[in-house]
Amino acid sequence: MKNQQKFAGRILGGWQISGTYRYQSGVAVTPVQNTNNGDPYCDGAFNNNFIGSTLDSCRPILSNPNAPFNTAGRYLNATQLINVSSCQSTAQVGTATCPVINPSDVHFIVNNTFAINALCNGDPFACAVNRNVTRTEPRNQVDLSVEKAFRLTERVSLSLRGDAVNAFNYQFYGAPGLNINNKNASGVSTGGKAAPNTFGEVWGNTGNNRAIFVSGHITF
């Protein structure tokens, strides 16, 4: 009924619906760690020249793949392993504020000298996590558009249009923090939200919120 003849044609004719759908798989990412872990095995000169002074050439150790992804531990000495996400002070190791844990309690462990000797037979690369072990959140967005044309006269028509960008208000949080040294008590801000770059946590919606636009067009 695009010619919009009679009453039924004016009601049912002149509609146009369109839209786009976007799906994109998440980007492959690799957990990293700081260089200040007291590890003589890794090449500090290589770090400074090719990686940067803040990240280590040794990747973290994969401990228990079934533990939550955002859990990480760190050996303080040959026998004491703490959870870096919950230990409030290393001066209180063994107490309720900084309990000693088992390697199987966490997903990753900081790759330092104590961990290498305890878990990797002295080889810092023997049990380090592989590259691209996980992916970020995928993008999944629908945009919709609806338009209705009204023929006013033989030469004049009116079009009313509504556009919805991200119609289902899908939230895209982006990549989580990847430095396992940044998962600690001081890395959580007030209000219960993880601070930016806290390991395994996302800060907030980095995509587009749903937006609706309404417009009118007169054609003559």
C-alpha positions, 0 to 999 in steps of 0.5 A: 500500500505504498501509494496510500490510497484511501483510509487503509492505505494511509494507515498501513502504507508508507512504513519503512523499517531498517536496522544494523546488528553488530557482533564482534568477538572479544580481543585476546589478552594476556595477564602481566605483572610488575617488574619489582617482584624480586626476581633475578631470573627475568631480564631487566635490561630486556624489560626496559628496552623492549617492554617498559620499566613497569612490566616484566618479561616473565608472565604470571604463573598459571596455578589453578585454572578452575579458580576465579580468573581475578584471583592472584597470589604472591609468595613472600618467601619460600613457604608463605603465599598470600592472596594479593586481593585480600591481604591488607598488610604483609606485616600481618601474614597468618592472621585474618587480615592476611591469611596464608593460602595454598597455590590451588586457591588462586588462578594466577601466582606472581612469577618471582624467585620463591614461586619459581623454585616452589612450582617451576623447578627453577625455570621461570618460563616452565609454568608461566601462563601462555599468551592470549589466554582469555578474551575480553567481552564481545560487542553485541549491539542492535540499532533500529530505525522506523519511519512512516511517510504521510502523503499530504498532497500530490506534491507534499509528504511528511515523514516521521522517523525514530532511530534507536542506537543500541536499542537493547542498551547492551553494556560494553565494559571493555578489557579488564585490568591485566596486571595481577599485582594490581589486585589488592586491598588498596585497589578497591575504591569506596562505593564497592567499585573496583578502581581502574586497572584493578586486575580482573575487574572492569571500571564501567560502561565504555560503550554507547548508552541507548539513545533515541532520536525522533525527527520529521521531514517534509518533502515537496 
